Amino acid sequence: MNPNLKLLLALALGLTAGLTLFSALASPGQEPLTLVYISPQPAAQFVSANAAIAIRQGEEIERASLLRAGLFQVTGAQSGAHPGRTILADDRQTVIFEPAQPFTPGETVAVTVHPGLQTQAGRAIQGVSFQFTISAMPPLAAHRPPDETVIAADPDLIAAPAPRSAIEQNPDATPRYVTVPADFPAITVTVPASEAAADGFVFITDFTGPGLPTAAPYVMMVDNQGEPVYYRKLPPNQAGTDFRKWPNGQLTFYDRSVGRFHILDHAYATVGYYYAKLRWTDQHDFELMPNGNQRYLVYDPQQIDMSQIVPGGFPTATVYGLVVQELDLGRNILFEWRSWDHFAITDTNVSLTTPVIDYVHGNTVTSDLDGNILISGRHVDEITKINRQTGAVMWRWGGKRNQFTFINDSRGFSHQHDIRVQPNGHYTLYDNGNHLNPEYSRALEYVLDEEHLTATLVWEYRNTPDTYGDSMGNAQRRPNGNTVIGWGSGLPTLTEVTPSGIKAFELTMAVGHQSYRSYRFPWKGYPTWPPTLAAVTAVGRTTLYASWNGATEVASYRIYGGVTPRVVISLVGTQIKTSFETSTDITELLDDFCFFRVLPVDRQGHDMTYSNVVSTGSEACHSAYLPFLGQ
């Protein structure tokens, strides 16, 4: 029986080993209520020294009953009694005890929740006593989890370069800009956008896979011509991942230099961060819920003697488990689920004889339509559904512990990413296809019968020719029914297809450039920084180049000239914006003006923000207006 189901049964019957229930003062004729959620789970191993203790019965709690002195009694076998604070979380159901000091690594902790807690309806909640064991490893709140593509001990995770026949390195694939950094990645549109393409811009990131030429890390939006709309260059070797838009209008992306998800507003300013509590936030995914709560994936390293589990195992192996953490707006930990309590290490499909083992490798966390939780575990080849109230595993789909019968799909999925439930109740995912024969990737859509445990494949897209992205990737369903497929480590970078499987759009970066996921979202951006203007003289002609990083509403540029850098007010022309970088030949104006700036105009005819002032640098200007330069 599933260990969490055992716990629930034991909670109901009061029979579990290491768990004791206490009588509570109940109203005549009423039995005291029992808990449906306890964290850490009774008898849990590898618990963080920073752990908080949480309980939930399922009804709203009478706040006054939390004030009872000594409601929580928490004692470490080595650290002794732990005072702390008791919190009622935002849901008014979850009661949390936060110890004032960490526990001692390796010790056993005894917890007693005394009777006295009551619901808003006046029902008493039964007390409980249980124990758990703290990890022998010190807490690693700042520990960086392993990358999907760089664990040397696991060859499955090393992204091989795409075949050069897929797309050659081509420095002319994207026009070389004057006002854009020279290392901005080359992008080629391989299938122009048709009328069937969904609205919005393409959201991608750019970083380098192992063993490939170094690429500057960017997060960026591009349009249907492959031209930049917005770009943000990140520090070297600090790739951003999962750049996307949320229904509340926020943009987010993960920044490895800070270990958090940036929150960007419509001006692209970082207005805050989303991150897990007391743990290192994993880069693969997080969920921003409609009520503002957030769910995170956390990689949890533990030292385990694998020689006791498999022949040839390392006695001091570092094994990464998976933690799912939900925070409310007050940053209270409403819910934690740990793979250690539910998945055996041997459930994995990666080698168990290496010194570092990432046995689950969670890459997606999301809500199902019923409010319960879906996760994708790449290394167990499994989608798992978790009861949000109790933490119980509801079902396991795929991998060694698969409970479902596949219908219309003899291949199944392997090392998958990006499980999502659609409004019609169907489930989509990106199947990387590792270790299947032949190896190719595809986007999949299933109908699940959760009662009879069947998974019926109702739609798939396999590229022509095959694309194999052995790591990363996603499949985003758009409101018009199209599916935007990010091929991860494979090329092309993104393919958008209609429900009938017709390509509506496709673009790619060059070999050596990868995007963890690729999306399409509608977006309007209003940066607070000014437009960029540059003047270039070549072959006897002088040209102005204007762009405005992130500004989506520019229709045209008004061009102003002047004889001094401080007075550039003469309107000398208007140029319709035709691409990200708009050029205008001003050679014929150089006899009258030495300095120029532009003023963008939006689609409603409103003036926006002036650019910088540029000098043409001509010999005549230097001679006539040298005193003004540098003022």
C-alpha positions in Angstrom: 0.0 0.0 0.0 1.2 3.5 -0.7 2.9 4.9 2.5 0.8 8.0 2.4 -2.4 6.0 2.1 -1.3 4.0 5.1 -0.8 7.3 7.0 -4.3 8.5 6.1 -5.8 5.2 7.2 -3.8 5.3 10.4 -4.8 8.9 11.0 -8.4 7.7 10.8 -7.9 4.6 13.0 -5.1 5.8 15.3 -3.0 2.7 14.5 0.1 3.9 12.8 3.5 3.1 14.3 5.1 6.2 15.6 1.8 8.2 15.6 -0.3 8.6 18.6 -3.7 10.4 18.7 -5.0 12.2 21.8 -8.6 12.7 22.8 -9.9 16.2 22.7 -12.8 17.8 24.5 -15.6 17.5 22.0 -19.2 18.6 22.2 -21.6 15.9 23.5 -22.4 13.4 20.7 -19.5 14.6 18.5 -16.3 12.8 17.9 -13.1 15.0 17.7 -11.9 15.7 14.1 -8.7 14.1 12.9 -6.0 15.6 10.7 -5.7 14.9 7.0 -2.2 16.5 6.6 0.9 16.3 8.7 4.3 17.7 7.6 6.9 16.3 8.0 5.2 13.0 7.6 5.4 10.8 10.7 8.5 8.6 10.6 10.0 10.7 7.7 13.7 10.5 7.1 16.0 13.2 5.6 14.0 16.0 7.0 15.6 19.5 6.6 17.1 21.0 9.8 15.1 24.1 8.9 11.8 22.3 8.8 8.6 23.8 10.0 5.8 21.6 11.2 2.3 21.9 9.6 -1.0 20.3 10.3 -4.4 20.6 8.5 -7.8 19.1 9.3 -9.6 20.7 6.3 -11.9 23.2 7.9 -11.2 26.8 8.9 -9.6 27.1 12.3 -10.8 29.3 15.2 -7.8 31.7 15.5 -8.3 32.1 19.3 -7.6 28.4 19.8 -4.1 29.0 18.4 -3.3 31.1 21.5 -3.5 28.2 23.8 -0.1 27.9 25.6 2.0 24.9 24.6 -0.2 23.8 21.7 3.0 22.4 20.0 5.6 20.6 22.0 8.7 20.0 19.9 11.8 18.3 21.2 15.0 17.3 19.4 16.9 14.3 20.8 20.1 16.4 20.8 18.9 20.0 20.6 16.3 19.7 23.3 13.0 21.7 23.5 12.3 24.1 20.6 10.2 27.2 21.3 8.8 28.8 18.2 5.8 30.7 16.8 2.4 29.2 15.7 0.9 30.7 12.5 -2.5 30.3 10.9 -1.8 30.4 7.2 -3.8 32.4 4.6 -6.1 29.5 3.9 -7.2 29.6 7.6 -7.0 25.8 7.6 -3.2 25.1 7.9 -1.6 25.6 11.3 2.2 26.0 11.1 4.8 25.9 13.9 8.1 27.5 13.0 10.9 26.6 15.5 13.0 29.5 16.6 16.2 27.5 15.9 17.2 24.8 13.4 17.3 21.2 14.5 20.6 19.3 14.8 21.6 17.2 11.8 20.9 13.5 12.3 18.7 13.9 15.4 15.2 12.5 15.9 12.5 15.0 16.7 9.4 14.3 18.7 6.3 16.4 18.1 3.2 16.6 20.2 0.2 18.7 19.1 -1.9 18.9 22.2 -5.7 18.8 22.1 -7.4 22.3 22.1 -7.4 23.3 18.5 -10.9 24.1 17.2 -12.6 24.8 14.0 -14.7 27.9 13.3 -17.7 25.7 13.7 -16.6 24.9 17.3 -15.5 21.3 16.5 -12.5 20.0 18.5 -9.5 18.6 16.6 -7.8 15.6 18.0 -4.2 15.9 19.3 -1.4 13.9 17.7 2.1 12.8 18.6 4.8 11.7 16.1 8.5 11.6 15.3 10.8 12.3 12.3 14.5 12.2 11.6 16.6 15.2 10.5 19.0 14.8 7.6 22.6 14.2 8.6 23.5 16.8 5.9 23.5 20.4 7.0 20.6 22.5 5.5 21.5 23.7 2.0 19.2 26.6 1.4 21.7 28.1 -1.0 22.6 24.8 -2.7 22.5 24.9 -6.5 20.8 21.8 -7.9 22.2 19.9 -10.8 21.6 21.2 -14.3 19.6 19.0 -16.7 22.4 19.1 -19.2 25.6 19.0 -17.2 25.7 16.1 -14.8 28.8 14.3 -15.9 27.8 11.2 -14.1 24.7 10.8 -16.1 25.2 10.5 -19.9 21.4 10.8 -20.4 21.6 14.5 -19.4 24.4 15.6 -21.7 22.7 17.4 -24.6 24.4 16.3 -27.8 24.8 18.9 -30.6 22.0 18.8 -33.1 23.1 17.4 -36.5 24.6 20.2 -38.6 22.2 19.2 -41.4 19.4 20.5 -39.2 20.6 24.0 -39.5 24.1 25.4 -40.2 25.7 28.1 -38.2 24.9 31.2 -40.3 25.9 34.6 -39.1 23.6 36.2 -41.6 20.5 34.3 -40.5 19.4 37.3 -38.5 20.2 40.8 -39.8 23.3 42.2 -38.1 22.0 45.2 -36.2 23.8 48.4 -35.3 21.8 49.1 -32.1 21.8 45.5 -30.8 24.7 43.7 -29.1 26.8 41.8 -31.6 26.4 38.5 -29.8 22.6 38.5 -30.0 21.8 35.1 -31.4 21.2 34.5 -35.0 17.6 33.4 -35.6 16.1 32.0 -38.8 12.4 31.7 -39.6 12.2 28.4 -41.5 8.4 28.5 -41.9 6.9 32.0 -42.3 3.9 32.6 -40.1 0.6 31.7 -41.8 -2.8 33.2 -41.2 -3.3 30.2 -38.9 -0.5 31.2 -36.5 -1.6 32.3 -33.0 -1.3 35.9 -31.9 1.7 37.1 -29.9 5.4 37.1 -29.7 7.8 34.2 -29.3 9.4 33.9 -25.8 12.7 32.1 -25.7 16.0 32.0 -23.9 19.4 31.3 -25.2 22.3 29.4 -23.6 25.0 27.0 -24.6 24.9 23.3 -24.1 28.0 21.4 -22.8 30.7 20.9 -25.4 29.3 23.5 -27.7 30.5 27.0 -28.7 29.9 29.5 -25.9 26.8 31.7 -26.4 25.9 34.8 -24.5 22.9 34.1 -22.3 19.7 36.0 -23.3 16.1 36.1 -22.4 14.1 37.5 -25.3 11.0 38.0 -27.3 11.0 37.9 -31.1 8.4 38.5 -33.7 7.2 36.4 -36.6 10.1 37.7 -38.7 12.6 36.4 -36.1 13.5 40.0 -35.1 14.0 41.0 -31.5 11.1 42.7 -29.6 12.8 42.6 -26.2 16.1 41.2 -25.0 17.9 41.1 -21.7 21.5 39.9 -21.6 22.4 38.0 -18.5 25.8 37.5 -16.8 28.2 35.1 -18.5 27.5 31.4 -17.6 24.3 32.4 -15.8 21.6 31.2 -18.2 18.0 32.2 -17.8 15.3 29.7 -18.3 11.5 29.5 -18.6 10.8 33.1 -19.8 7.0 33.4 -19.9 3.9 35.5 -19.3 1.3 34.8 -16.6 -2.4 35.5 -16.7 -1.9 38.4 -14.2 0.3 40.2 -16.8 3.6 39.5 -15.1 6.6 38.2 -16.9 9.0 35.8 -15.1 12.2 34.0 -15.9 14.7 32.0 -13.8 18.1 33.6 -13.2 20.7 31.2 -12.0 22.9 34.1 -10.7 20.4 34.7 -7.9 18.6 31.3 -7.8 15.2 33.0 -8.2 12.5 33.8 -10.7 12.5 37.5 -11.7 9.1 39.2 -11.7 9.0 41.8 -14.5 6.3 44.4 -15.1 5.2 46.0 -18.4 8.3 48.2 -18.3 10.5 45.1 -17.8 11.6 46.3 -14.4 12.4 43.6 -11.9 9.7 44.4 -9.2 10.4 41.3 -7.1 11.3 37.6 -7.1 9.5 34.3 -6.7 11.5 31.7 -4.7 11.1 28.8 -2.3 11.4 29.2 1.4 14.5 27.8 3.2 15.5 25.9 0.1 17.2 26.5 -3.2 14.6 27.2 -5.9 14.9 24.9 -8.9 15.0 26.4 -12.3 12.8 24.0 -14.2 9.3 25.3 -13.3 7.1 27.0 -10.8 3.4 27.6 -10.7 1.8 31.0 -10.0 -1.7 30.2 -8.9 -4.7 32.5 -9.4 -4.9 33.4 -5.7 -1.2 34.4 -5.7 0.1 31.2 -4.1 3.2 29.7 -5.6 4.4 26.1 -6.1 8.0 25.4 -6.5 10.2 22.4 -7.3 13.2 21.9 -4.9 16.0 19.4 -5.4 17.0 17.8 -2.1 20.5 16.2 -1.9 21.1 13.5 0.6 24.1 11.3 1.2 23.1 7.6 0.9 25.0 4.4 1.0 23.9 3.1 -2.4 26.0 -0.1 -1.9 23.2 -1.3 0.4 20.7 -0.7 -2.3 22.3 -1.9 -5.6 25.5 -3.9 -6.3 28.3 -1.5 -7.2 26.6 1.5 -5.6 28.7 4.2 -4.0 28.8 4.1 -0.2 28.8 7.9 -0.1 26.6 8.7 -3.1 24.8 12.1 -3.3 21.2 11.3 -4.2 18.8 14.1 -5.2 15.2 13.8 -4.1 12.4 16.1 -5.1 10.4 18.4 -2.9 7.2 20.2 -4.0 6.6 23.3 -1.9 3.5 25.6 -1.9 3.7 29.1 -0.3 0.9 31.5 0.4 1.2 35.3 0.0 2.6 35.5 3.5 5.3 33.1 2.5 4.0 30.4 4.8 4.6 26.9 3.7 1.1 25.6 3.1 2.2 22.2 1.7 5.3 20.1 1.1 5.5 16.8 -0.6 8.8 14.8 -0.7 9.7 12.0 -3.0 11.5 10.3 -0.2 8.1 9.5 1.4 6.6 8.1 -1.8 9.2 7.0 -4.4 11.8 4.3 -4.0 15.2 5.2 -5.3 15.0 2.1 -7.5 12.0 3.5 -9.3 14.4 5.6 -11.4 15.5 4.8 -14.9 19.0 6.2 -14.6 22.2 4.5 -13.3 22.3 3.9 -9.6 26.1 3.2 -9.5 27.3 6.8 -10.1 28.5 9.1 -7.3 25.7 11.6 -8.1 22.1 10.3 -8.7 19.2 12.6 -9.6 16.6 9.9 -9.2 13.4 11.8 -9.9 14.5 15.0 -11.8 11.2 17.0 -11.5 10.7 19.4 -14.3 7.0 20.4 -14.1 4.6 21.3 -11.3 1.1 22.4 -12.1 -2.5 22.2 -11.0 -5.1 19.8 -12.3 -8.6 21.0 -12.9 -9.7 19.5 -9.6 -7.1 21.5 -7.7 -4.8 18.6 -7.1 -1.1 18.6 -8.2 0.6 17.2 -11.3 4.3 16.7 -11.5 6.6 15.4 -14.2 9.6 13.3 -13.1 12.0 12.9 -16.1 14.1 10.2 -14.5 11.2 8.1 -13.4 9.6 8.6 -16.8 6.4 9.4 -14.9 3.6 11.8 -14.4 2.3 11.8 -10.8 -0.9 13.2 -9.4 -0.8 14.3 -5.7 -3.7 15.1 -3.5 -3.3 18.7 -2.5 -5.1 18.3 0.8 -3.4 15.2 2.1 -0.1 14.7 0.1 -1.3 11.2 -0.9 -0.2 10.0 -4.4 -3.4 9.5 -6.3 -1.9 7.8 -9.3 1.3 7.2 -11.2 1.3 7.3 -15.0 4.4 6.0 -16.9 7.7 4.5 -15.8 8.3 1.4 -13.7 5.3 2.1 -11.4 2.8 2.8 -14.2 -0.8 2.2 -13.2 -2.4 3.1 -16.6 -3.2 1.2 -19.8 -2.1 3.1 -22.8 -4.6 3.1 -25.7 -3.7 4.1 -29.3 -0.1 4.5 -28.2 2.2 1.6 -28.2 5.3 3.8 -27.7 4.4 5.7 -24.5 6.6 8.5 -23.4 10.1 8.7 -21.9 12.1 11.5 -20.1 9.1 13.8 -20.7 8.5 17.4 -19.9 5.7 19.9 -19.4 2.6 18.0 -18.4 -0.4 20.4 -18.6 -4.1 19.9 -18.2 -6.2 21.7 -20.9 -9.6 23.4 -20.3 -11.4 20.4 -21.9 -9.7 18.1 -19.4 -7.2 16.6 -21.8 -3.5 16.4 -20.9 -0.6 17.5 -23.1 3.1 16.9 -22.6 6.4 16.9 -24.5 7.8 13.5 -25.0 11.6 13.7 -25.3 11.7 10.0 -26.4 15.0 9.1 -24.7 15.9 5.4 -25.0 12.9 4.6 -27.2 13.5 3.0 -30.6 13.9 5.0 -32.7 14.7 8.1 -30.6 12.6 11.1 -31.6 10.6 13.7 -29.8 6.9 14.6 -30.1 4.0 16.6 -28.6 1.2 14.4 -27.2 -2.4 14.9 -26.0 -4.2 12.2 -24.0 -7.6 11.6 -22.5 -7.3 10.0 -19.0 -9.9 7.8 -17.4 -8.9 8.2 -13.8 -11.5 5.6 -12.6 -10.5 2.8 -15.0 -6.9 4.0 -15.3 -6.6 4.3 -19.1 -4.6 6.9 -21.1 -5.9 7.3 -24.7 -3.7 9.2 -27.1 -6.0 11.5 -29.1 -3.4 13.8 -30.8 0.3 13.8 -31.5 2.8 15.8 -33.6 6.0 14.3 -34.8 8.2 16.6 -36.9 9.2 16.0 -40.5 12.0 15.2 -40.6 12.2 13.9 -37.0 13.5 16.2 -34.3 15.1 14.7 -31.3 15.5 16.9 -28.3 17.1 14.6 -25.7 16.6 17.2 -22.9 14.4 20.2 -22.1 11.3 21.1 -24.2 7.6 21.9 -23.9 4.3 21.8 -25.7 2.1 24.9 -25.2 -1.5 24.8 -26.3 -2.8 28.2 -27.5 -6.4 29.4 -27.3 -6.9 29.0 -31.1 -6.0 25.3 -30.7 -2.5 25.5 -32.1 0.3 23.9 -30.2 3.7 25.7 -29.8 6.4 23.1 -29.4 9.7 24.0 -27.9 12.2 21.2 -29.0 14.6 21.9 -26.1 18.1 20.7 -27.1 16.9 19.8 -30.5 16.6 22.0 -33.6 14.5 23.8 -34.8 13.9 25.8 -31.7 10.2 26.2 -32.0 7.4 24.8 -34.2 3.8 25.9 -34.1 1.3 23.5 -35.6 -2.5 23.6 -36.1 -4.8 20.9 -34.6 -4.5 19.1 -38.0 -0.7 19.1 -37.8 0.0 21.7 -40.4 3.0 24.0 -39.6 1.8 27.5 -39.0 5.2 28.9 -38.0 8.8 27.7 -37.3 12.0 29.3 -36.2 15.4 28.2 -35.1 18.6 29.4 -33.5 21.9 28.0 -34.7 23.9 25.0 -33.5 25.2 25.7 -30.0 22.1 27.7 -29.0 19.4 26.2 -26.9 16.1 27.4 -25.3 14.9 25.4 -22.3 11.3 26.2 -23.3 9.6 28.2 -26.1 6.3 29.9 -25.8 4.0 32.3 -27.7 2.1 35.1 -25.7 0.4 38.3 -26.6 2.3 41.2 -25.0 2.5 45.0 -24.8 5.7 46.5 -23.4 6.4 50.1 -22.3 10.0 50.5 -21.3 11.2 53.4 -19.3 14.6 53.6 -20.8 14.9 55.7 -24.0 15.2 54.5 -27.6 18.6 53.9 -29.0 19.9 55.9 -31.9 23.2 55.4 -33.8 24.6 57.1 -36.9 26.9 55.2 -39.3 28.8 56.7 -42.2 29.9 54.3 -44.9 30.6 54.6 -48.7 29.9 58.3 -48.5 26.4 57.9 -47.1 25.2 58.5 -43.5 22.4 56.5 -42.0 20.5 56.7 -38.7 19.5 53.5 -37.0 16.8 53.6 -34.4 15.4 50.9 -32.1 13.6 50.7 -28.8 14.2 47.5 -26.9 10.9 46.2 -25.5 8.6 48.9 -27.0 5.8 47.1 -28.8 3.6 50.0 -29.7 5.9 52.2 -31.9 4.4 53.0 -35.3 6.9 55.6 -36.6 9.9 57.8 -35.7 10.0 61.5 -36.0 13.5 62.7 -36.9 14.8 65.9 -35.4 18.0 67.8 -36.4 20.0 70.5 -34.8 23.3 72.5 -35.0 24.1 72.0 -31.3 23.6 68.9 -29.1 21.4 70.8 -26.8 19.0 72.2 -29.3 17.8 69.4 -31.6 14.3 70.6 -32.4 14.0 70.9 -36.1 11.6 68.2 -37.5 13.4 66.9 -40.6 11.4 63.8 -41.4 9.3 60.9 -40.3 10.2 57.2 -40.8 7.6 54.4 -40.6 8.8 51.6 -38.4 9.3 48.6 -40.6 11.4 46.3 -38.3 13.0 46.3 -34.9 15.7 48.6 -36.1 14.5 51.4 -38.4 17.1 53.0 -40.7 17.0 56.4 -42.4 19.5 57.9 -44.9 20.3 61.5 -43.7 23.2 62.2 -46.1 21.3 65.1 -47.7 20.7 66.8 -44.4 24.3 67.0 -43.3 24.8 70.5 -44.8 22.3 71.9 -42.3 22.5 69.6 -39.2 25.1 67.9 -37.3 23.1 66.4 -34.4 20.0 64.2 -34.5 17.5 62.5 -32.3 14.3 60.6 -32.9 10.9 60.6 -31.2 8.8 57.4 -31.4 5.1 57.9 -32.1 2.6 55.2 -31.1 -0.3 53.8 -33.2 -2.7 56.4 -31.8 -0.4 59.2 -32.8 0.9 60.0 -29.3 4.5 61.1 -28.8 6.5 58.7 -26.7 10.1 59.2 -25.4 13.1 61.0 -27.1 16.2 59.0 -28.0 19.7 59.9 -27.3 21.4 62.6 -29.4 24.0 61.5 -32.0 26.5 63.4 -33.9 27.2 62.6 -37.6 30.9 63.0 -37.0 31.4 64.7 -40.3 34.5 66.8 -40.9 32.4 69.9 -41.5 30.5 69.4 -38.2 33.7 68.9 -36.2 35.1 72.1 -37.7 32.0 74.2 -37.2 30.6 72.9 -33.9 33.6 71.4 -32.1 33.0 73.7 -29.1 29.6 72.1 -28.5 30.9 68.5 -28.5 31.3 67.1 -25.0 29.1 69.9 -23.4 
